[in-house]
Amino acid sequence: MLRRLYDWTLRLSESPRAPWALAGVSFAESSFFPIPPDVLLAPMALARPERAFFYAGICTIASVAGGVAGWMIGHLLFDTLGLWLLNLYGYADRIPALKEFYAKWGAWFILIKGLTPIPYKLVTIVSGALDYNLVLFIVLSLITRGARFFILAGIFNKWGGPLKAILEKHLGLIVAISVAIIVLGFWLAVKVI
């Protein structure tokens, strides 16, 4: 099953729909979807290392746009959709404590969390719920999400061939590690932050 999914992703990278699929996942992940865009970015960039930076740009722009949607969910729809999403991730009861924390450390929180496996949607919704400055939020999101995706793109662009060979040889192990990192990110979001 993993091999079929991997092969499908590689075929998708050759398709004219590839950038749209990547943009859709990147947008959704920043506002409500649990799967990070890295699961599409990695195989697409490995299949076409010369386009890795193009794919990173798509991820960055779509992720920041999705982050604005998440900010709007927290800001405008907090009592309904925002609260439901934060409850889903165990964050709703932390809003009062986060308000004081955000007043002092909000920029650092956004910058650091945007690089980690902790779901970025939590940062975006909480930022909107706490009325964090939208323009500053967008600038910080461009920095942190851009850094995350362009660092990956640089790795894939430079070492795409050898990494692809390793990935194909150890696909199951690499997928298991990736899933563990995603689960760890959710666990950290609920337990630590």
N, C-alpha and C positions, 0 to 999 in steps of 0.2 A: 504494500500500500504506500509506504514512504517513497519507494522508487517511482511509482506512478505519479505521485504528487510532485516529486522533484522533476521528473521528466516533463510533466504538464507545465510547471513553472518555467523550465528552460524553453519549451515551445512558445509559451506566452511571451517570453522576452523577445522573440523574433516577430511577434505579431504587432500590428499597428495599435492594438488595444492595450499593449503593455503599459505605456505611460499612464493611461487612464485608470487601469486597475491599480497601479501603484499609488496614484494620487488618491483614489477612492479609499484605499486601506489606510493611507497616511492621514487623510482627513478624519475618517471615522475613529481611528485610534486615539486621536487627541480630544475627542468629545464624548464617545460612548462605547466604542468597540474594544474588546479585550486583547486582540492580537496585534502586536507591534508590526510596523511596516518592514522591519528588518527581515521578516520571513519571506518577503517578496524581493526586497532590495538585494539581499545576498545572492540568491541564485541568478537573478537578472544581471547583476553586475559581474558575476562569475562567468555567465554565458557570453557577455559582451563587455569585457573590461574597459574597452575604449569609450563606452557610454556610461561608465560608473559615475562620473561627476554630473552628467546630465540627469541620471536617476536620482542622485543625491539632491540636486536642485529641486526636482519634482517633489521628493519627500519633504524637503524643508518648507517649500511654499505651501503645499497641501497640509502639512502638519500644523503650520502656524495658522492657516485659515481654519482648520478644525479646532485649533486652540481658541480662536476667537469665538467659534460656535460654542465651545465648552464654557468660555467666559460668559457668553450671553445666557447659556443655560443657568449658570450659577447666579448671574445678576438679575435676569428677568423672570426665570422660571424656577427659582430656588424652592419655593414652597411646594412645587409639584414634581417636575422631572428632576431638578437638581437634588432635592432632598432624597428622592427615591434612589438615584444613582449613588449618592454618598452613603446612604444606608446599605446599599448593596455591597459596598466596599468597606463598611464599618467605620465610616468617617463622620457621620452626621453628629454624633455626640462630641466631636472634637472641635467644632466650629468656634465656640467661645475661647478656647485656649489658643487656637490658631490665629484668632484676631489680634491678640497682643503680640504673638510671635511674628506675624506678618508686618506689623507696624515697624518692627526693628529689623527683621531679617528677610522680608519678602523677596527682594531682588535676588539674594543669595539662594533662597529656597527654590525659586524658579530656575535659576541657572544650574544649580546642582541637580535638582530632580529631573530636569530635561535631558540630562546625560545618562541617567541610571535606568535600570529595568523597572523601576517603580512606575506604574501606569500614569502617563502624563495627563490623562483626562482628570485625575484627581487634582492636579495642580491647576488646571484650567478652570474647573468648576469652582474650586475653593477660591481662586483669585477673583472670579466674578462675584461669588457670594459675599466676599469681603470687600467688594468695591475697589479692588486694586486698580490703579491707574491703567486704563486700557492701552494707551500709547506706549507706556513703559513696558507693559506686559508683552506687547507685540515685539518691541525691540529686543527684550530679553529672550523671548521665544525664538526669534530669528537667530540670535547668537547661540543659544544652547542646542536647539534642534539642528541648526546648520552644522555646528561643530560635530555633533553625534553622527550625522549622516555623511558629512564630507570626510571625516576621519575614516569611516568604513569604506567610502568610495576610494580614498587614497590607498588603503590596504588592498582592496580588490583590483584597482587599476595597476598597482605595482606588482603584486604577487598573485594575480588572478589565476594563471595557469597552474602553478603548484597547489594553490588552495583548492581549486576545482578538483584536482586529482585526489587530494586528501579527503575532501568532502564526499566524493563518489565512492572512495574506498571504505570510509567510516560513516556512512550516511546515518545509520541507526543511532550510533553513539552521539554524533553531533546533534541530531534532532532531540535525543534524550537530554543532552546538556542544555540545549536551547529551551526546551520545555521547563526544565528545572530552574533556569534563570528567570523565565516568565513567572513561574509559580513563586519563586523566591521574591520577586518584585512585588507581587500581590501580597505575599505574607508580610514583607517589610512595610508595605503601605498600611496594612491593618494593625500590625503589632508595634512597630517602632515609631512611625511618624506621627 
